[in-house]
Amino acid sequence: MKKRAQGLPVNLLIILAIGIIVLFVIALLLGKNILSFGKTTTGCTQKGGICVETIPECSDMAGMVIDAACPKDKPYCCLTREAY
């Protein structure tokens, strides 16, 4: 009499597949939240600055240009004297 090999039950395979899918979805959601957190903490207004169109515009306000996120229409972040 030959012995049959023991295999994993189909139910266990289905549960494992569902678990992997759930973990993948959670990782995607957390990844998006972490990325958006990084964008908000490096923004110009969070650092106390104002987004301006040109560097001379910042100089007119007696400020200095710093590296921070600004929209494309006003690409420079100007930190005025009151903020620093």
C-alpha positions as CSV (number, residue, x, y, z in Angstrom):
1,M,0.0,0.0,0.0
2,K,1.5,3.3,-1.1
3,K,1.3,6.3,1.1
4,R,0.0,9.5,-0.4
5,A,1.9,12.8,0.1
6,Q,0.3,15.2,2.5
7,G,-0.5,18.5,0.8
8,L,-1.7,21.8,2.2
9,P,-5.5,22.1,2.4
10,V,-7.1,24.4,-0.1
11,N,-8.7,26.4,2.7
12,L,-5.3,27.2,4.1
13,L,-4.0,28.4,0.7
14,I,-7.0,30.7,0.3
15,I,-6.6,32.2,3.7
16,L,-2.9,32.8,3.1
17,A,-3.6,34.5,-0.3
18,I,-6.2,36.8,1.4
19,G,-3.8,37.6,4.2
20,I,-1.0,38.6,1.7
21,I,-3.5,40.8,-0.2
22,V,-4.6,42.5,3.0
23,L,-1.0,43.2,4.0
24,F,-0.2,44.6,0.6
25,V,-3.2,47.0,0.7
26,I,-2.1,48.1,4.2
27,A,1.4,48.7,3.0
28,L,0.2,50.8,0.1
29,L,-2.0,53.0,2.4
30,L,0.7,53.6,4.9
31,G,3.2,54.3,2.1
32,K,1.0,57.1,0.7
33,N,0.5,58.6,4.1
34,I,4.2,58.7,4.8
35,L,4.9,60.4,1.5
36,S,2.2,63.0,2.0
37,F,3.6,63.6,5.5
38,G,7.0,64.4,4.1
39,K,5.6,66.9,1.6
40,T,3.7,68.8,4.3
41,T,6.6,69.1,6.7
42,T,8.9,70.5,3.9
43,G,6.4,73.1,2.6
44,C,7.3,76.7,2.5
45,T,4.4,77.9,4.8
46,Q,5.3,75.2,7.4
47,K,8.7,76.7,7.6
48,G,7.3,80.2,8.0
49,G,8.0,81.4,4.4
50,I,6.0,82.9,1.5
51,C,6.1,81.5,-2.0
52,V,7.2,84.2,-4.6
53,E,7.6,84.3,-8.3
54,T,11.2,85.7,-8.5
55,I,14.2,86.0,-6.3
56,P,14.3,89.9,-6.5
57,E,10.7,89.9,-5.2
58,C,12.1,88.2,-2.1
59,S,14.9,90.7,-1.8
60,D,12.4,93.5,-2.0
61,M,10.7,92.1,1.1
62,A,14.1,92.0,2.9
63,G,14.0,88.2,3.0
64,M,16.2,85.3,2.0
65,V,15.3,82.4,-0.4
66,I,15.3,79.0,1.3
67,D,14.9,75.4,0.0
68,A,11.3,74.4,0.5
69,A,8.4,73.1,-1.5
70,C,6.4,75.7,-3.5
71,P,4.0,75.5,-6.5
72,K,5.3,75.9,-10.0
73,D,3.7,79.3,-10.5
74,K,5.6,80.7,-7.5
75,P,8.7,78.4,-7.3
76,Y,10.8,80.3,-4.6
77,C,10.3,80.2,-0.9
78,C,11.1,83.5,0.8
79,L,11.7,83.6,4.5
80,T,11.2,87.2,5.8
81,R,13.1,88.7,8.6
82,E,10.2,88.3,11.0
83,A,10.3,84.5,10.5
84,Y,14.0,84.1,11.2
